[in-house]
């Protein structure tokens, strides 16, 4: 018996008894605001900022937001997306104030003095979690932040929530063999979570489809050589071609179509966003398309993400697709395609 106890003690001293971090739970689109009772009005203001409506094929809330007081905090500690919000003077809930300043780490003084109001910490209380700190020295400064910089606050939270998803989407498993084969065969690759299938029906035409059903999430990767003197016009032409020829006569809806210049993983990119429809089947959905030139391999790429989810919200599905798209890499193929 003594020998068994000694072995257990030695194992614990070797940290093998350390409790592993649990996985964060909840919806990817849910944000929980933890705050003190005195910040109830500010929390409701932030809730309205984060629940702003975005037009897909209908208006959808950007996020579903719950406000939870510090007294009820324990049950939500391991949620995926958490905002801790308060102001420091006069002191309200000392435990919340201490938690925010402790999590701020080396930015503690900047938070206390109001030189910094926003910060994100990943994987602190649960694996695949983001904690977002929103704080100000006093109530007037917090009110000013939420009213005068609402768009900046929304953009910061949205970026960090997406960053969390970009990492967490692969926690349930990854098809490493499939990604390696894409790289070897076609000279580009995407990391693929479990559940996504590769359709190479049109590989001879330099178009690969990646999809997951129920509800439908679709990625198309197309490439070609040559020069694109008018990148925006060519990008739209290629998007229309891919939709019609490879997705059974889908069409881009011109009304509401956005054509912007941006970047995709460091490449200067034309970015298309809008809705698609298929008149033959009377269906439709939303899409985002990125067109850019990979200087490393001298190819022009069109990477498209589309959804088809009747009666369901489209934004969560598109965020999942974006988490896959940002894993794209291109290099010289080892096989000629």
N, C-alpha and C positions, 0 to 999 in steps of 0.2 A: 504493500500500500504506500509506504514511504517513497519507494522508487517511482511509482506512478505520479504522486504529487510533485516530486522533484522534476520529473519530465515535463509536467504541465507548467510549473513555475519557469523552467528554462525556456519553454516555448513562448510564454508570455513576455519574458524579458527580451526575447528575440523579435518582438512585435508581431508575431504570428497571431496573437490574440486580439490585435487591434480590429475593431469593428469596421468592416468595409463601408465606404460611402454608398448610400442607396441612390438609386436613379430618381431624378426629379419626375414628378407626376403632374397630370393635368393636361389641358389642351395647349397646343402650340400657340393658339390665338388668344388665350386667356392671360390677362395681366391682373395681378393682385396688388392693390395699393395698401400698404401697412402704414398707419399713421396714428397720431394721438387724437383724442376727441376734440381738442381745440383746433385741429386742422381739418375738421370735417368739411367746411366750405371750400377750402383749397383743394381737398381731395375730390370733391364733386366737380370743381373746375378742371382739374387734371383728367378726370374721368371723361368729361365732355370733349377735351382735346384729343384723347386717345381713341374715343369712339366715333370720331368724325366719319362721315359717310363717304365712300368712294364708289364711283360708278364702274361697274363691270358690265354685265348684261342687265343688271338692275343695281340699285343702290345697296351697298353692304357696309356694315360697321367695320372699320379697320381692325378693331380688336374688341373683345368682350372684356369688360373691366369690372372687378369687384373691389369694394372698399372695406377693409377689415381693420378694426381697432387693435391696439397693441395687446389688449386683454384677451383677444381671440387669436393671437398670432401663432400660437404653438401648432395648431392644426394645419396651418398653411406654410410652415417653415420650409417644406421641401417641394413647393410648387415650382414649375418651370420658369415662370417670368414674374419676378417680384420687384415692386418699387417701394423703397423706404423713404418716407417724406416727412420733414418737420422743419421748424425753425428753432434757433438756439436760445434766443433771448426775448423775453424772460424764460427761464427754464420751465419746461412743461413736464413731460414724461422723461425722467432722467435716464431710464433704461434705454429708451429709443435714441435719445441724444448720444449716449455713450456708444451704442451700437453703430450709429452712423459714423461717428468720429473714429471709432476703432477700425471700421471697414475702410474708411478713407485712407488709412495708413499714412504714407508720407505726404499726402495731400490734406492732412488734418487741419493744419493752420490755414491753408487756402480756403477750405470750407468754412471754418469758424469766422474768418474775416470777410467772406463773401467774394473772394477772388475766383472761386470755383463753385459751381452749383450742381454739376452733373458728373457722375462717375459710374462705371459699370465694373462689376466683379463677377467672374465666371467660376462655376464649380466650387463655390465656397461651402454651402451647406448640403448640396446634393450634386450628383454627377449629371451634367447636362442642364445646369441651371444658370440663370443670370440674375444677379441682384443689381438693381439700379438705384443709386442714391440721388435724391433731389432735395436740396436743402439751401437755406439762406440764413443770415444772421438774425433777422427779425421778420415779423409778419409782413410789413410793408414791402420788403425786398422779395419775399416769396410771392406775394400777390403780383408784383411787377414782373417777375420772371414768368409766371403762368399766363399773364395777360399780354405782356409786350413781346415775349419770345415764344409764343405758343407753337409756331411752326418749327423752331429750332428744337424745342423740347420733344415734339412729336418725332422729328427726324432722328434725334439721338436715340430715343427709345426704340423706334422701328429698326434702326441699324443694329442695335445691340440684340434685340430679339431675333433678328435674322441671323446674326453672327452665331448666336446660341444654337439655332436650328441647323446652320451649316455644319456644325460640329456634331450635334447630337443625332442627326439623321442616320449616322452610320453605327450608332451604339448597338442597334439590334442585329447588325450583321452587314457584311459587304461582299459583293461578288468580285473578289480580287482577280480571279482567273479570267473573267469576262473582260475586265478593264485592261488586263495585260494583252489579251488577244486583240482588242480594238487597236491598241497602240502598235502591235506588231504587224497587223494586217493593213491598217488604213493610215497610220501615221498620226493619229490623234486618239485621245482617250478621255473618258469620263469615269469617275468613281460611281458605282451603281449600288444602291442599297438592295437588300433582299426584296424580291417581288417584282422587279422590273425585268422585262424581256427585250431582247434585241431582235429586230426584224431586218434582215439583210436582203430582202426581196429585190431591192433596187440598188444594190451595191455596185453593179456595173455602170450605173448612172450617177455614181458618187453621192448617193443619198442613203443614209442609215436612219432607221426609225427605232426609237426606244420608247416603250410604253408600259403602263400599268393600268389595269382595269378596275372598275367598281369603286369609285368613279374613275373615269378615263383621264389619265395624265399622259401627255404625249410630248416627246422631244424629237426633233428632226435635226440631223447634222448633214450639211451639204457643203461640198468644196469644189473649187475650180481654179484654174490658173488664169493668166492674162492680167490686163490692166482694167481697172474700174475708174474711168475718168470722172464720172458722175456717181459717186458712191451712194447717195441717197436714192436716186432714181433706180440704179441697178439693184440695190437692196430690195426695194419694193417690188420690182419686176421678178426677182428670184423668189421672194416670199409668195407672190401670187402663183408662180409656176409650181412651187413645191406643194402649195395647198391644193391646186387643181389636179396636178398629175399624180401625186403620191398619196393624197388623202381623199380620193374619190370625189373630186370636183367640189372641194371646199372653196370658198371665196372670201376675200377680205372685204369687210364692210367699210366703205369709204367714209361714211358719216361717223365722226368721232375718232378717226385714225390719227395717231400722233407720230410724227417723224422728227426725231431729235438727234443731235450729235452728242455723243457721250464717250464712255470708255467701257471696255470689257476686259477685265483682268490685265489692265495696263495697255491694251491695244486701243487706238483711236477707233471708234465704232459708230455706225449708224444704228439707232435704236428705234424700232417700230413697236407700237403698242396699240391695241384696239380689240375689236371683236371679229369673229369669223362666222360665216353661215354656210349651210349646205341646203340649197333650195330643193334638191331632189328628195332629201329626207326630212326637211323642215326642222333642222337642228342648228345649234350654234354654240359658241363659247367665247372665251377670251384668249389672247395670245400676247407674247412678247418675243421680239426677234432681234438678234444682234448680228450685224454684218461687219467684218473686219478682215484685215490682211495680217497673216502670221508671217512676219519677216524671217523667222527661223527656217520656215520651209517654203516660203514664196507662194503660199496659197491664199485665196480668198475664201473665207468661211461664212456660211449662214447657219446660225444656231437658233432654233425656234422652240419655244415652249408653249403648249396650248392645253386647254382643259375642255372637257365636256362633262358637265355634271348637272343635269336638269333638276331643279328644285333645291340644289345645294349651294352653299356659299363657294365662290370661286377663289377668293383671295388666299385661304389656307392652302389650297392645292397649288396655286401659283408660287407661293413661298417655298413649298416643298420642291418644286421643279427648279426654282432659283438656287436652292441649296445644292442641287446636283450640277447645275450649269457652271457654278463657280469652281468646280473641280476640273474643268476642261484644261487639257494640255495638248500641245501640238509639237511634232518633231518630224524628222525625216522618216518616212516609212521604210521598213525592212523588206516589204513586199510591194510590188508596183501596183498602184491603184489610181 
